Amino acid sequence: MSLAGRVAGAIAGAVGVAVVGTTAGAVRRGQDIGRRAEDHTPFGSLRSAPITLVADDGATLHVEVDEVEQHSAGTPGERVSDLTVVFVHGFALTLDCWHFQRAAYRGLVRSVYYDQRSHGRSGRSDREHATIDQLGLDLAHVIDTMAPDGPVVLVGHSMGGMTVVALAEQHPELFGDKVVGVALISTTAGGLDPSRLLLPMLPGRFSGQVAGRTVSTLALGHRVVDGVRRLGASFAQGATDLFAFGDTVPAAYVDFVDQMLSATPFEVVAQFFPSFKGLDKFHAVEVMSRVPTTVIGGTRDRLTSIGHSRKLHERIAGSILLECENAGHMVILERHDQVNAALDQLLTASADRNTSA
């Protein structure tokens, strides 16, 4: 039997096992989704002129910058400060995941958004450079190129937070100088069970079976895996709701996240998998004590549990911890009002610190 056939058989078997343990719960979640009020928020509609950056290994990064709006007379509009805020998205997502934050700060704060390598509209990375350390190097390049002058606040969600931590390890001198504020959202600096990151992307207990050595085998048959994901779209949507959100959210939120997850090829998932397993950078986060730092997590986060947020808070002196009750991993959508209020306070503290420095 061909590799593709063996992979397909393994997936079918795993799905069969999953039916007993998890399908009923996911279907109930799916039914709940269908009963929710429609949300007509135009996700993915916020855009700026695309910019292409070339990373040190030749991979291309898709970047968009929201500048401060100009009044008709040509004078600058009101803004929080001269800060540039760089938003760094999570695993299997795109820059569009910052929809509510982008809507809130558009025209008021200079904001930089980019798709991480192999995600969204950015170019694909080779396996060698599909690492958290490389993402830290990419972030440094984005800062150097898109915010060469003036102070920067970094906001990272999930893998984006790990990217910020990698930057702190590589360039601690930036924190307190160039970087004047940090937000770490639904993230960690180590001790992660990487199989949890697969849960929203694979059916049921199959995610546990691909953890470890099996994920590399499945990567060889990634097109088959992608095909199964498409065939199981309804189940996948229920899984997305279950693992991305902690509470009831509008159906449009679930659809939006599911579209981003589904658009991420399993080959990309497999390439980054080893980097999550080996992540151990809690020693690097202490430099964030030099600047205002806010740590945010949902108490029902099934991917990076609230314990990771609490540990970051403990390691970063003077940091603020916001625990969003009953929220899941996608707290930036599910509790966007709370997240944005915390970011407002962070930007104010960062601007005040920069002014007094």
C-alpha positions, 0 to 999 in steps of 0.5 A: 500500500502507498504511503498516502493510502496508509496515512488515509487508513490511519486517519480513518481509524483514528476518526473511528476511535474518536467517534466513541469519545468525542463526536457527541460533544462536538456535535452538541457544540455544533448545534449550539453554533447553529442556534447563535445569532448571526454576527455581521462584523466584516472579518478580514475586511480591514486592509492597508497597502501590502508591503513585502519584506524579505527575511534573512533566509529569503522568505517573504513576509506580508506586512500591512501598516495602519498609519495615523489618519490625517484630517482634511486640512492635513494635520495629524489626527488625535493619537495615543502617542508616537508609539508604533504597535507591532501585532504578532499573530498565533499558530495557524492564524493570520494578521486578520485575527487582530480584527477587533484590535485593528478596528479599535486602534486604526487611525489612532496609533501607528500599527504594524501587522504581518503574517508570520512565515508560512502563514496567510499571505507570507511566503512558505518557509523551508523546514530548517527555518520553521522555528520559534527562534527564526520567528524571533529573527523575523520580528527583529527584521520587521521592527528594524524595517517598519519602525526604525524610529521611535518606541515600539510596543509588542503585542503577541498572541499564542505563537506570536507571544512565543515570538516576542519571547524569542526576540527577548532572548536574542536581543535583550538590549531592545527591552527598555530602549527600543521596546517600551511595552509588551503584551503576552496573550494566551501564550507561554515560554515553555512547558507546552504540550504541543499535541494540544495545538493540533486539537482544533485542526484534527478530528478527535483523538487523532490529534493525540495519535499524531503527536510525537513521531507520527506527525512527521510521518503524516507530514509526508502525506500532508495532502491526504490529511488536508483532504480529510480535514476538508471532508470533515468540515462540520466536525472541524468547525465544532472542534474549533469552537470547543478548543478556541473558545471557552464560552458562547460566541457568535457563529461568525467568530467560529467560522472566522477562526475555522477558515484561518485554521483550515487555510493552513496546510498540514505541512506547515503544522508539521514543520513547526511542531518540533519547535513547540515541543522543545520550547524552553525560554522562561529565563528570557522573559525577565528582561520584560520587567524593564518595561510595562508588561501585560499578560492576558489569558482565558481561564478556559484556554484548552491550548495554553492553559491559564497556568502558563499566563500565571507563570509568565506573570510570576517571572516578569516583575511588575507585570499585570495579569488579566484573567478573562473568566470562562474565555478560551484561547481566542480571547482576542476575539471572545473578550475583545473589549477586555483585551482592548481595555488592557491594551489601552492601559498598556499603551498609556503606561508605555507612552508615559514611560517613554516620555519620562525616560 
